[in-house]
Amino acid sequence: MAKQNRRNRRIKLPVRIHIAHHEKCREAAWFATKLYEWFRLGYSIGDAGGAGLPVSFRRKVIGNQPEVFGRTTEPTEWQIDPEIDWQEAEVVIVILLVDHEMVVDARWRAALVTLTADVEKARGNGARSRSRRELLPVVLHDSFYRTGRLHEQFNCVRLPSGDRETQLAALRRAATEMTARTMRPPQSRQRPLNVFLSHAKQGGREIAETLRDGIQNFGQMRPWYDQNDLAFGKQYEKEIKTSAADTAGMIAVISDLYSVRPWCRLEARRARRPRRISNTTVWRVQPTLAVSAAGNLWSRSVPMLEGVPRIGWNPNDLAASTEMIVDRLVLEMMLAHNNRQLALQLRRLDKEKEEQIAYITWVPDTWSLLALRDEINEDWTKGRTSGEVSPSTPAPSSKIKKIVYPGYGLTKSELRDLQPAIEAFGPQTWLVSFDDHRRALDYDPDFSLAWDHRQRRLLVALSTEDAPELADQGCGAEHCHELLIRLSTRLMNSHQRVALSLAEGELGFIPGSVSDTTPALQSSPLLERLVQVTKSWYSDLKEAEADGGLPKDSLPRHDVNNEATWPAAHYFPWPFYEGLIAEERAKFVGLCQLHRVKPSDLSDLEMVRFSPRLDNPESLLRHADALRDLRKEMASHCDLRIVWGGAISGDRGWWPRVLEEVYWTLEYGQAASRNPPPDLPHDKPDPRHPLLILGGFGGCAHLIAKFLQDPEEPWPTGLKRLDVLGRDALLTELARESQQKLMDNCRQLFDEFRNELWNIKPVKKSRDGTRRRAKQRPGRPPEYIRGISRDLFMKALVATSLRETISLVMTAVDELREASCKEGATRPRK
């Protein structure tokens, strides 16, 4: 496999959304989280393949401190931190949540002056600006009206009175409308977007009329409802066919009689029929939503609409239901535009023959794939009918090798369902996501490593944690959790195993009460989503086994009586495993192997005397010991450790969590040589203990990445031993010395790893006894670092986007899989 990135090409994002608010305002943080979930779409609803619009947070400001006569002066200008890159995307949106904390903070007021000036400058440049910028202030407090030019020059969003959900609906509507308007080309913004309402008169008229009124209230949309919307003299049949295909979007009201109405089926067929964009190999369909309005009559499904987003109609709350549907349609329009721009850029980067690849801008389904084949073969079919094309001439669709679709990748089950439609193109045709296709462009396009039962399944440890320091990189817990879910999904789909150790808040643990001292495990959204990922993997596997279409050697082994074959493993420290009652543990059987870790120097009988409520220094000390042993044990079991985020302070362990996890991984891999032999043990963890540090998401991982990127960077002052509630006072002098020696060893180990990364000789003593760093060895840095290409490792240190990060991780996994192939196992074809 080609380990080096052969094409360093950058794709410009079609749109980037920044949500800015003061870090102390909890109300603004709640709105920011809900907007993130809305624009990210697939993350919140469990859609593994869905990929929403890129969203980042801005929660801090930084001052520019000029130097006068060599001395640093007080900041004269303040700006939002991290600084907004206005050229990163074609459209840059800033949603500014203004509350009393922001207005009273002089630093933020100064930063708002800089922000408004930047946006006004772009507006003044007009067409000369390389990106379109827009600022949407949101009023969370009346003090907003005293913010000067921000209030005077920008139209703000005033949230209605009422509960938070009502206010959120208004904010979501305003943010969606402005983003959609800004994404449209300037010359077409004055024209309204036409929306086609497809419905059967019986059972669907009232809903369609309600939606029509909601669309008219949106501001920049116009509904196309029925023949009453036709101008006099227009041909009804021709106009309805054109409108169903050429409007900006369509809402299909699926009543009981919809599927048996010829006009409804025609409208659905015209909307979902793929159309070529200009003379390119990029294809699009009309953004479509389905509103289910089932009655009490028997009906059939509509195959043309099987792949579109669907929601049930709520007759008890017409206003809320209408707003949600209209907003979602606008979001689908934005996603279609975003996917179209990405597909066009990928096509320009691709050097393969154009007739061998087709880019589509929607998540594929069986009907649309078969319709795509018919559209590609349209001229060929007409030629054969007229005799202009020889019967021996192969169909153009048979030349298609790849169909590239948006998103992060479909599940194995979804791909199997689409297999008959894929085979209709040709035996060599296969589906590949935007993410995987970009990875093939950057690395080896011919690399393919099929699964074989003789390969060892890698156990990949994923470690992340929410932290205030994530704001330094424009990230939040939402980014860390989404990456955790998507990586878990991708790794399991490639038949690897995932090891986790979620923090107590992410798990849903709550401390015991006075009457019940045992911590209890309650359901948390993150835990539920991860459990759903493992259930999906298990369902896909059982479906493949029952189908019998694949040889058994191509499927991973799963045995309910062998926990090592389960797709996930979770490590619980004392005392949290005490809250796992039998009913809770039963939910994980066959899905997740549970490891219970207590302090290694104490027996179960001795642990009884410590309070599991963690409300005193002695219990906290034992909990820190349990966390240390957990991270040590986890590092010894895993083939690959991946860390991102993480708190710098506030962890209950002896050290910051990510620092300790990286340390033990380096410690176990220290004995392995830089270039280990190709034949690795089949039944034991990789002795190199490879590591990826994703520093672009901030937190503790960012400090470690910054230290490794520069050979002269000093050790970060924030990475040190922690003391929680005075537990250090219980340590003996010998224990304190032992803890300090371990920290000194940690710093030395990191120095050695950085020297290995940069190919620098170890520190030596000079003749006068002083210590100095030797010069770098001649020659290039090492090609591999613990079994992973150095180029990939260095890119992971600075990667900031979810798409790029997932691509890097999966490439590293492929490298390790290639090395772990046993003699006779399936190897990559070149």
PyMOL commands that set and color helices and strands:
alter all, ss='L'
color gray80, all
select helices_A, chain A and resi 26-40+42-45+100-104+106-128+142-146+149-153+164-183+186-188+201-216+227-229+236-246+258-260+262-272+303-305+318-349+354-356+366-376+378-386+396-399+412-423+434-442+468-473+477-493+504-507+525-547+552-554+563-565+576-579+582-586+604-607+617-637+657-669+695-697+699-709+727-730+733-758+790-798+802-820
alter helices_A, ss='H'
color red, helices_A
select strands_A, chain A and resi 13-20+55-58+60-64+67-68+71-72+77-81+89-98+132-139+157-158+193-199+221-224+249-254+275-276+282-284+288-292+310-312+357-360+402-405+430-433+459-463+497-500+509-510+520-521+568-573+592-597+640-644+691-694+764-765+771-772+784-785+788-789
alter strands_A, ss='S'
color yellow, strands_A
deselect
rebuild
show_as cartoon
